[in-house]
Amino acid sequence: MLERIAFSRAMVVLALLLSATFLISTASRAAEQPSASKPVADKWALVVGVSKFQDPSITLKYPSKDATDFADYLIKEAHFAPDHVRLLTDEKATRENILAQVGDKWLPRVAEPDDLVIIYVSSHGSPQTMDVGGISYLLAHNTDKDSLYATGIPVQDLTRMIKERVHCQRIIVILDACHSGAAKADDKGVFRSHNINADAVAQGTGQLVICSSEPNQVSWESSSYPNGVFTKHLIDGLKQKGDFTTLGEAFEYVRDKTKTQVLRERGELQLPVLRSKWQGESLKLSVKPANPRPGIPESPSHSVASAAPAKVYQPQETASSFGTSAEAIVKLPNRLAILPVSGPISIKADELWSGVLKKENVELQNRAEIVSMAKDVQTHLAGRLKNLLKSKEIIESDIGMESNDYGVADKGLNRANVHFENMTEVGKQNQSKYLVRVVIGQFLIKDDSMADEARARVSAQLVNGETGEVLWQIKDKLFAFTPTMFRQDVGVFAEIKNVLPGRIAKGIAQEIANAIKSQDVPTR
């Protein structure tokens, strides 16, 4: 009997010990999980962008500008103190300098447990298959692509360093880097292979990770504006509701916009990825710090102001800068931006065609092939100008005048000299010396003698992006095309859409190229 009582007491004690151990373990694990709901004491960011490498064969266009734009957003709109953001671009973004900021010189000395830390990198990446040990690398300015083990930044080492050395429970790692076609200047990678795995990074750091694409995809630089597609939409997404935008909302925005743009420009999928080990509600990146502290002194070479190469990026001003005098405008690169093409302003058919369309139950105003003609003209125009003006960089811009500034083709273009301040602001935002504006006025499809004919009247201008001066223009120039399809075949619209934009672009491009090359810019 006594033995049974003793045994029962022993079991009770053991159960209590196990329960206590379980509760302590559970509490410990919960304490280890970072919570987004907890107030953010202070905020810090290390922002890295590498466009120029010591190896010129892997040079990219926009990562340094991506990084500078992101740092600018953090300081101007997301309540990060200027001395809490360190920006490393190009020559300053060496392997040694990046690791030093994460490992001992800066973040370990300033970040406390209740703070928020952001680590952003825009550069090339390398797949695991390039390394005999199956390690993924980020490429620094001085990385040798043929010796990644000795000169690259192993992602596994970076995550271990973050976890062990940065004393903060909330760390956001943002990677706009992947590997794609070798020797291509407009995608971010060394070889086409698997991307950096967001799951592995999140598992390694225990934190929140956003990657610009899935492991089997490519991260692209835009052909429409001077940024990576992912970073541009990430910044726009974070601005949606100002201080009230959650990371979850920003991610949904960047995922949707990136997918759509890359599909249209490249015909490929790029789907950003978010992985998180956090608990609680979604964090607001722009939250004001609850207990801000001063930063620690840094060398001038690490400051945001000095790290931004002037010829790559100038901070954009707000709408209040409209009206700035031409003398105050910064010197812009000698490149050309094709602003979003407007129109067709009206779509019509003659009596015969109207009857046929009515009989065939086809609504001309809703023909997607015609409605989308403007973008096709812009794309064709960019391609032709690149061939004609080989010494200049040509971009398809998504930054232009408000639609009501165009108005009807003849009146809208005539107002350009009146509103030259607006055009200088557009020039500054596009970092372009020359701006091309095109308005498709009336699109008409008609029966002409024995054949059908599609006609488009087009107005266009070449504008000096530094002064707003109109250098060359045409008004209501007629472009025509005779389709081979029969009138009753609605496929005629697809044929028009495939041919007429190219003809419009060819005519405009040749005259613009001649005007720029000769600097003889008649207005007629």
C-alpha positions in Angstrom: 0.0 0.0 0.0 2.8 2.4 0.9 4.6 1.5 -2.2 1.5 2.3 -4.3 1.1 5.7 -2.5 4.8 6.5 -3.0 4.5 5.5 -6.7 1.4 7.7 -7.1 3.1 10.7 -5.5 6.1 10.2 -7.8 3.9 10.2 -10.8 2.2 13.4 -9.7 5.6 15.1 -9.2 6.7 13.8 -12.6 3.5 15.1 -14.3 4.0 18.5 -12.6 7.6 18.6 -13.8 6.6 17.7 -17.3 3.8 20.3 -17.3 6.1 23.0 -16.1 8.7 22.0 -18.6 6.1 22.1 -21.4 4.8 25.5 -20.3 8.3 26.9 -20.0 9.2 25.5 -23.4 6.0 26.8 -25.0 6.6 30.3 -23.4 10.1 30.2 -24.6 9.1 29.3 -28.2 6.4 32.0 -28.1 9.0 34.5 -26.9 11.3 33.6 -29.7 8.6 34.2 -32.3 8.6 37.9 -33.3 5.3 39.7 -33.1 4.2 42.4 -35.5 1.7 43.7 -33.0 4.3 44.9 -30.5 5.1 48.7 -30.7 8.2 49.4 -32.7 10.8 51.3 -30.6 13.0 52.4 -33.4 13.7 51.6 -37.1 16.9 50.9 -39.1 17.6 50.0 -42.7 20.6 48.8 -44.7 19.9 49.4 -48.4 22.2 47.9 -51.1 22.1 48.3 -54.8 24.8 47.2 -57.3 24.5 48.3 -61.0 28.2 48.6 -61.7 30.5 45.6 -61.1 34.2 45.3 -61.4 33.4 42.8 -64.0 31.7 44.9 -66.7 30.2 41.8 -68.4 27.5 41.6 -65.6 26.6 45.2 -65.4 22.9 46.0 -64.7 21.0 49.3 -65.4 18.9 50.2 -62.3 19.8 48.4 -59.0 21.7 51.4 -57.6 18.7 53.7 -58.5 16.3 51.1 -57.1 18.2 51.2 -53.8 18.4 55.0 -53.8 14.7 55.3 -54.5 13.9 52.9 -51.7 16.1 54.7 -49.2 14.6 58.0 -50.3 11.1 56.5 -49.7 12.1 55.3 -46.2 13.4 58.7 -45.1 10.8 60.9 -46.8 7.7 58.9 -46.3 8.2 56.0 -43.9 9.5 57.9 -40.8 13.1 56.5 -40.9 15.6 59.0 -39.5 18.3 59.9 -42.1 21.1 58.6 -39.8 19.1 55.3 -39.4 19.4 54.4 -43.1 22.7 53.3 -44.6 22.9 53.2 -48.4 25.6 51.3 -50.2 25.7 51.5 -54.0 28.1 50.4 -56.7 31.7 50.9 -55.6 30.7 51.2 -51.9 28.8 47.9 -52.0 31.8 45.6 -51.7 31.5 42.2 -50.1 33.5 43.4 -47.1 31.5 46.5 -46.6 28.1 44.8 -46.8 29.1 42.1 -44.4 30.7 44.6 -42.0 27.5 46.6 -41.8 25.5 43.5 -40.9 28.0 41.6 -38.9 29.8 44.1 -36.6 30.2 47.7 -37.6 26.6 48.9 -37.5 23.4 46.9 -37.2 24.6 44.8 -34.2 25.5 48.1 -32.4 22.3 49.9 -33.0 19.3 47.5 -33.3 17.6 46.5 -30.1 15.0 43.7 -29.5 11.9 45.9 -30.0 13.2 47.7 -33.1 12.5 47.0 -36.7 15.3 46.3 -39.2 15.1 46.3 -43.0 17.8 44.8 -45.2 17.2 45.5 -48.9 19.5 44.2 -51.7 19.1 44.8 -55.4 21.7 43.0 -57.4 22.6 39.9 -59.3 22.0 36.5 -57.6 23.4 33.1 -58.4 21.7 29.7 -58.2 22.6 26.8 -56.0 23.6 24.8 -59.2 26.5 27.2 -59.9 28.2 26.1 -56.7 29.6 22.7 -55.9 28.3 23.0 -52.4 24.8 24.0 -53.5 25.0 27.5 -52.0 23.2 30.6 -53.4 25.1 33.9 -53.5 24.4 37.6 -53.8 26.9 39.4 -55.9 28.7 42.5 -54.5 30.5 45.1 -56.5 33.8 43.2 -56.3 32.4 39.6 -56.8 34.1 37.4 -59.4 31.4 35.4 -61.0 33.9 32.6 -61.7 34.9 32.4 -58.0 31.7 32.9 -56.0 32.8 30.9 -53.0 35.7 33.3 -52.4 34.1 36.6 -53.5 30.3 36.3 -53.3 28.0 36.7 -50.3 26.6 33.3 -49.4 22.9 33.7 -48.6 23.2 31.0 -45.9 26.0 33.0 -44.2 24.0 36.2 -44.5 21.0 34.7 -42.8 23.1 33.1 -40.1 24.8 36.5 -39.4 21.4 38.2 -39.3 20.1 35.7 -36.8 23.2 35.6 -34.6 24.4 39.2 -34.6 21.4 41.5 -35.1 19.7 41.7 -31.8 16.2 42.4 -33.1 13.0 40.4 -33.2 11.6 42.0 -36.3 13.8 41.9 -39.4 12.5 42.3 -43.0 14.8 41.0 -45.7 13.9 42.2 -49.2 15.8 40.7 -52.2 15.3 42.1 -55.7 17.8 39.6 -57.2 17.7 36.5 -59.2 19.6 34.7 -62.0 18.6 34.8 -65.6 20.0 34.8 -69.1 23.7 35.4 -69.1 25.0 38.6 -70.5 21.6 40.2 -70.7 21.6 43.7 -69.3 17.9 44.0 -68.5 17.4 41.0 -66.3 19.0 40.4 -62.9 21.1 37.2 -63.0 24.2 35.4 -64.1 22.6 32.2 -65.5 19.0 31.1 -66.0 18.3 28.7 -63.1 16.5 28.6 -59.8 16.0 31.8 -57.8 16.9 32.4 -54.2 14.4 30.4 -52.1 12.4 32.7 -49.8 11.4 29.7 -47.6 15.1 28.9 -46.9 15.9 32.5 -46.0 12.9 32.9 -43.7 13.7 29.6 -42.0 17.3 30.7 -41.6 16.6 34.1 -40.1 13.3 33.4 -38.4 12.0 36.6 -39.9 10.0 38.0 -42.8 11.4 37.7 -46.3 10.2 39.1 -49.6 11.8 37.9 -52.8 11.2 39.5 -56.2 10.2 36.2 -57.9 9.6 32.5 -57.2 12.6 30.1 -57.2 12.2 29.1 -60.9 11.6 32.6 -62.3 13.5 35.7 -63.4 13.4 39.2 -61.9 13.2 41.8 -64.7 14.3 45.4 -65.1 11.6 47.5 -66.7 11.6 48.5 -70.3 9.2 51.4 -69.5 11.0 53.3 -66.7 14.4 53.4 -65.0 13.7 50.8 -62.2 13.4 47.2 -61.6 9.8 46.2 -62.0 9.5 44.7 -58.5 11.1 47.6 -56.6 9.0 50.3 -58.5 5.8 48.5 -57.6 6.9 47.7 -54.1 7.5 51.4 -53.3 4.1 52.3 -55.0 2.4 49.6 -53.0 3.8 50.9 -49.7 2.5 54.4 -50.5 -1.1 53.2 -51.1 -2.5 54.3 -47.8 0.4 56.2 -46.4 1.1 55.4 -42.8 -1.8 53.0 -42.8 -0.5 50.6 -45.5 0.3 47.1 -44.1 3.0 44.9 -45.5 0.3 42.4 -46.5 -1.5 45.0 -48.5 1.7 46.3 -50.1 2.7 42.7 -51.0 -0.6 42.0 -52.7 -0.2 45.2 -54.7 3.4 44.4 -55.8 2.6 40.8 -56.7 -0.4 41.8 -58.9 1.3 44.7 -60.6 4.6 42.9 -61.2 2.9 39.8 -62.7 0.8 41.9 -65.1 3.7 44.2 -66.3 6.2 41.4 -66.9 3.6 39.3 -68.7 2.9 42.2 -71.0 6.5 43.3 -71.6 8.2 39.9 -71.6 5.6 37.2 -72.0 7.0 35.5 -68.8 5.8 35.1 -65.3 7.4 36.9 -62.3 5.6 36.4 -59.1 7.1 38.0 -55.9 7.1 35.7 -52.8 6.6 36.5 -49.1 7.5 34.2 -46.3 7.1 35.1 -42.7 7.8 33.6 -39.2 6.0 36.4 -37.5 2.9 36.3 -35.3 0.2 38.9 -34.8 -1.3 41.5 -37.2 0.5 42.6 -40.4 3.1 45.3 -39.7 2.9 48.8 -41.0 6.3 49.7 -42.4 5.6 53.5 -42.0 4.7 53.2 -38.4 6.3 56.0 -36.3 8.9 54.8 -33.9 7.7 54.7 -30.3 11.1 55.3 -28.7 13.5 56.8 -31.3 17.2 57.0 -30.4 20.1 58.9 -32.1 22.2 56.9 -34.6 25.9 56.3 -34.2 28.5 58.4 -36.2 29.2 57.0 -39.6 31.8 57.8 -42.2 30.6 60.2 -44.9 31.0 57.4 -47.5 28.0 55.6 -46.0 25.6 58.4 -46.0 22.5 58.4 -48.2 23.4 61.7 -49.8 26.9 60.7 -50.8 26.1 57.2 -51.8 23.6 58.2 -54.4 25.4 58.7 -57.7 24.2 62.0 -59.1 24.0 60.9 -62.7 21.9 57.9 -61.8 19.3 59.5 -59.5 17.9 62.8 -58.4 15.2 62.7 -55.7 11.8 63.5 -57.2 10.0 66.5 -56.0 6.3 66.6 -55.2 3.7 68.2 -57.4 4.4 71.6 -55.8 7.6 71.8 -57.8 5.5 72.4 -61.0 6.4 75.9 -62.1 10.1 75.6 -61.2 12.1 77.8 -63.6 14.1 76.1 -66.3 17.3 77.5 -64.8 16.6 75.5 -61.5 16.2 72.2 -63.3 19.0 69.7 -62.8 21.1 68.6 -65.7 19.4 65.6 -67.3 21.0 62.7 -69.1 21.0 62.9 -72.9 18.3 60.3 -73.4 14.8 60.2 -74.9 11.6 59.2 -73.2 8.5 58.2 -75.1 5.6 59.4 -73.0 2.4 57.3 -72.9 0.6 57.5 -76.2 -2.9 58.9 -76.0 -5.9 57.9 -78.1 -7.6 57.1 -80.4 -9.7 60.1 -79.3 -12.6 58.9 -81.6 -13.3 55.7 -83.5 -15.6 55.9 -86.5 -16.8 53.9 -89.5 -18.3 55.1 -92.7 -21.9 54.3 -93.7 -21.1 51.0 -95.4 -18.9 49.7 -92.7 -21.3 50.8 -90.0 -24.0 48.8 -91.7 -21.8 45.7 -91.9 -20.8 46.0 -88.3 -24.3 46.4 -87.2 -25.3 43.3 -89.2 -22.4 41.3 -87.7 -23.2 42.6 -84.2 -19.7 44.1 -83.8 -19.4 47.2 -81.7 -16.5 49.2 -83.2 -16.0 51.3 -80.1 -15.2 48.1 -78.1 -12.7 46.5 -80.5 -9.8 45.8 -78.2 -7.4 45.8 -81.2 -8.1 49.4 -81.9 -8.5 50.6 -78.3 -5.1 49.2 -77.4 -3.4 50.7 -80.5 -1.7 53.5 -78.5 0.5 51.1 -76.5 1.5 49.4 -79.8 2.5 52.7 -81.3 4.6 53.5 -78.3 6.4 50.1 -78.4 7.1 50.3 -82.2 8.3 53.9 -81.8 10.8 52.9 -79.1 12.1 50.0 -81.2 12.6 52.2 -84.3 14.2 55.1 -82.4 16.7 52.7 -80.8 17.8 51.6 -84.3 17.9 55.2 -85.6 19.5 56.8 -82.5 22.1 54.2 -81.5 24.0 56.7 -79.3 21.0 57.5 -77.1 19.1 55.6 -74.5 15.4 55.3 -75.4 12.8 54.4 -72.8 9.1 53.8 -72.9 7.9 56.0 -70.0 4.9 55.4 -67.8 5.3 59.0 -66.5 3.5 61.7 -68.5 1.1 64.5 -68.5 -2.3 64.0 -67.0 -4.8 62.9 -69.6 -6.7 66.1 -69.5 -3.5 68.0 -70.5 -3.7 66.3 -73.9 -7.3 67.1 -74.6 -8.3 67.0 -78.3 -5.2 66.3 -80.4 -4.8 69.7 -82.0 -5.6 71.8 -78.9 -3.8 69.6 -76.4 -0.5 69.7 -78.2 -0.7 73.4 -78.8 -0.8 74.0 -75.0 2.6 72.5 -74.5 4.4 75.8 -74.7 1.9 77.4 -72.3 2.5 74.6 -69.7 6.2 74.2 -70.3 6.9 73.9 -66.6 4.8 70.7 -66.5 6.9 69.3 -69.3 10.2 70.2 -67.5 8.9 68.3 -64.5 8.0 65.3 -66.6 11.5 65.6 -68.2 13.1 65.6 -64.7 11.1 62.6 -63.5 12.0 60.7 -66.7 15.6 61.9 -66.5 15.5 62.7 -70.2 16.6 65.5 -72.4 14.1 64.7 -75.1 10.4 63.9 -74.6 8.1 62.5 -77.3 4.3 63.1 -77.1 2.0 61.3 -79.5 -1.8 61.6 -79.7 -3.9 59.4 -82.0 -6.8 61.6 -82.9 -9.5 60.0 -85.1 -9.4 56.4 -86.2 -11.6 55.8 -89.2 -12.4 52.6 -91.2 -14.0 53.1 -94.6 -14.7 51.7 -98.0 -12.6 53.5 -100.6 -13.3 52.6 -104.2 -12.6 48.8 -104.5 -10.8 48.4 -101.2 -11.3 49.0 -97.5 -9.0 51.4 -95.7 -8.1 52.2 -92.1 -7.0 55.7 -91.4 -5.6 57.3 -88.3 -4.8 61.0 -87.9 -1.9 61.5 -85.5 -0.3 64.6 -83.8 3.2 64.4 -82.3 5.8 66.6 -80.6 9.4 66.4 -79.7 9.9 68.5 -76.5 13.1 69.6 -74.8 12.7 68.0 -71.3 15.0 70.6 -69.8 13.2 73.7 -71.0 9.8 72.6 -72.2 10.4 74.0 -75.7 8.7 72.3 -78.6 11.5 71.3 -81.0 9.4 69.6 -83.7 5.8 68.7 -84.2 3.2 67.4 -86.7 -0.6 68.0 -86.5 -3.3 65.6 -87.7 -1.0 63.7 -90.1 -2.8 61.0 -92.0 -1.6 57.4 -91.8 -3.5 54.8 -93.8 -3.5 51.0 -94.3 -5.5 48.8 -96.7 -6.2 45.4 -95.0 -6.3 42.2 -97.0 -9.2 40.7 -95.0 -12.7 40.9 -96.3 -15.1 43.4 -94.8 -17.3 40.7 -93.2 -14.3 39.2 -91.4 -13.8 40.8 -88.0 -10.2 39.6 -88.1 -9.6 42.7 -90.2 -9.2 44.6 -86.9 -6.4 42.3 -85.7 -4.6 42.9 -89.1 -5.0 46.7 -88.7 -3.7 46.5 -85.2 -0.7 44.5 -86.3 0.3 46.8 -89.1 -0.9 50.3 -88.7 0.9 51.1 -85.4 4.2 50.1 -87.1 3.6 52.5 -90.0 2.7 55.4 -87.6 5.8 54.7 -85.6 8.1 54.5 -88.6 6.9 57.8 -90.0 7.3 59.6 -86.7 10.6 58.0 -85.7 12.4 59.0 -88.9 11.4 62.6 -88.6 12.3 62.8 -84.9 15.7 61.1 -85.5 16.5 63.5 -88.3 15.5 66.5 -86.1 17.7 65.3 -83.2 20.7 64.4 -85.4 20.7 67.6 -87.3 19.3 69.9 -84.5 17.2 71.3 -87.3 13.8 71.3 -85.7 11.2 72.9 -87.9 7.6 73.2 -86.6 4.9 72.8 -89.1 
